[in-house]
């Protein structure tokens, strides 16, 4: 798919889509619970969520789409398959959450991966699973196999690697017959995502004993369905609209008239455990104006100033934040973002190249980026790098471009936000979509 965005700004209202991070967790807990669960949310067609649902169905769960979400009939642990093929597609969350769960259930698993997922690391989770009775091997580059039954015991993971490893074990260890412990070594870089797993688990009756950085987990307790549970709105994807709300209006846009009302977003929870809610504090520190009115968040720009950001706990915000920094006076510095190199693309390289092609001044560093703000961007043609966040970042950057922006492989947004182009158009952006 090729998308061309003509010059012009956006304004209006957006309803936040369901949080992909929250929905992954709720789906897994629901599929492992004692009875049926109704997950309530505005329907999501995100490919990553489909991957998790398909993997759970391969283990025996039944997941039905309803008008207001999913109806999840849990896995019957007395009728588990001896072997299951699990289609993870390109979802790192699906693989890292489901691998410990499959091992805890004692099912021989064959995890199928696409895109860059086979290249993304699994260490040290793989070593910890192997230490507790699991055999892992790769018969082909795009396939990971496991066999054996995970043994209860003491588990240890470093806190400065993917929090998804930690969350995967937190969901898996309660399935074992005996008690276990999970110790997280400091420093802990993604505490918010661990907290999200614990909050989701608490709804299903999962209450580990926490002593400093150790989680003592009772075996055999299982998960208890609350009956109905609503998924949170997604802060990670809402960040694109919040950044759109502070992008400067070009002189040509002002001359053509249009609204100065900014962007309004509904369906977000300011008290969410999602780390990417930090986008509000970052944009406010730059000078943006944010206002909460009940369930509605309104944002508009102003005289923005450059800042320094530690991206250790909020890597997903970096690409779109850089779009704002590109047209903010002064030098913005982003540090501790090295984990972005092992996402769907090398996001540090992809962000720098994409923005520079459109007229920005971005310098790529080993663990971060430096952005020297410019008064205007020009436009041009860029590729998504097969990465949903790069495609959406290019679209938001187009709001500050004097000429049109063309994005190739724009279908990458389907991974997390299939309706993105429709919503951008509804906000007033002129878009030409070509299916190629």
Secondary structure, 3 states (H helix, E strand, C coil): CEEEECCCCCCEEEECCECHHHHHHHHHHHHCECCCEEEECCCCCCHHHHHHHHHHHHCCCEEEEECCEEEEECCCCCCCCCEEEEEEECCHHHHHHHHHHHHHHCCEEEEEECCCHHHCCCCCHHHHHHHCCCEEEEEECCEEEEECCCCCCEEEEECCCCHHHHHHHHHHHHHCCCCEEEEEECCCCCHHHHHHHHHHHHHCCCCCEEECCEEEECCCCCECCCCEEECCECHHHHHHHHHHCCCCCCHHHHHCCCCCCCEEEECCCCCCCCHHHHHHHHHHHHCCEEEEECCEEEEECCCCCCCEEECCCCHHHHHHHHHHHCCCCCEEEEECCHHHHHCCCCHHHHHHHHHHHCCCEEEEECCEEEEECCCCECCEEEECCCCHHHHHHHHHHHHHECCCEEEECHHHHHHCCCCHHHHHHHCCCCEEEECC
